[in-house]
Structure formats: structure tokens, C-alpha cells
Amino acid sequence: MQAFIDDGARVEWFELSGRTTLTSADDLLALNERFFAQTPSPPPAPQRYVTFAPPCIVDDDVALGPGSTIGPNAHLMRGCRIGARCTVRHALVFPGAQVADGATVEHTLIS
């Protein structure tokens, strides 16, 4: 989390019931899923040739290749690049990360 703050990323909080551990990538993905379940987010602005399956968050300055499907439960962080014909769901794609054409990204972090 500190690395995100140091890089100037928007870091938000939400209240959780019960105890939560954040020590691994799996923990962060689980928290992301809880966030999407508890926090309604507006759908991303429509883009030609890209399909969104809400809930999903697409930050500013994200390049999306044609024929790609984003979501559900995907957060594409600023400056990342998603190739053509990609599927990104249940995933976090970190700032500046790149996903190659035709890739399926699911239940993972891409840094």
C-alpha cells in the first residue's frame, strides 16, 4: 500500500466487518472482491470495441485494445496497457503494467 501512496496512486478505504489479513497477493485479491461486493461503482465510460462486465474500475490513462472484455471484479490502474482481444476478470492490473494481445488474466495481480 505504501508503494501505491509513494507513486501518487489514489488509495481509498472501506470498512470491513471482522478481522482481515493482508500479507499475500491472494489476500489483496480477496479484499478487492469484497470491495466490489460492498461498494457500488459506476460503469466505465463506454469504449468502442471493448466490453465491460461490471463491476469494474478503469482508471485514467488506461489503453484498452479492441475486442477486449474487462470485468467483472477487475481494477485497471492508471497507465496500464491491455492488448487486443484480452479478457481481464477478478484481477488487479497495477499502474504501468502491460497485458499482451490475446491474454486471459483471471484471479491474479499483474504488476
FENSUL-V150826 format. One record per backbone hydrogen bond with DSSP energy under -0.5 kcal/mol. NH is the residue of the N-H (numbers start at 1). CO is the residue of the C=O. Records with the same first field share a line. If there is no record, write none. Layout:
BEGIN
NH = CO + CO
END
This chain:
BEGIN
5 = 1
6 = 2
7 = 3
8 = 5
9 = 4
11 = 9
12 = 10
28 = 24
29 = 25
30 = 26
31 = 27
32 = 28
33 = 29
34 = 30
35 = 31
36 = 32
37 = 33
38 = 34
39 = 35
40 = 38
50 = 47
51 = 68
53 = 70
54 = 52
57 = 74
59 = 57 + 76
62 = 59
63 = 80
64 = 62
65 = 82 + 83
67 = 49
68 = 49 + 65
69 = 86
70 = 51
71 = 88
72 = 53
73 = 55
74 = 55
75 = 91
76 = 57
77 = 75 + 93
79 = 60
80 = 77
81 = 97
82 = 63
83 = 81 + 99
85 = 66
86 = 83
87 = 103
88 = 69
89 = 105
90 = 72
91 = 73
92 = 108
93 = 75
94 = 92 + 110
96 = 78
97 = 94
99 = 81
102 = 84
103 = 100
105 = 87 + 103
106 = 104
107 = 89 + 90
108 = 90
110 = 92
111 = 109
END
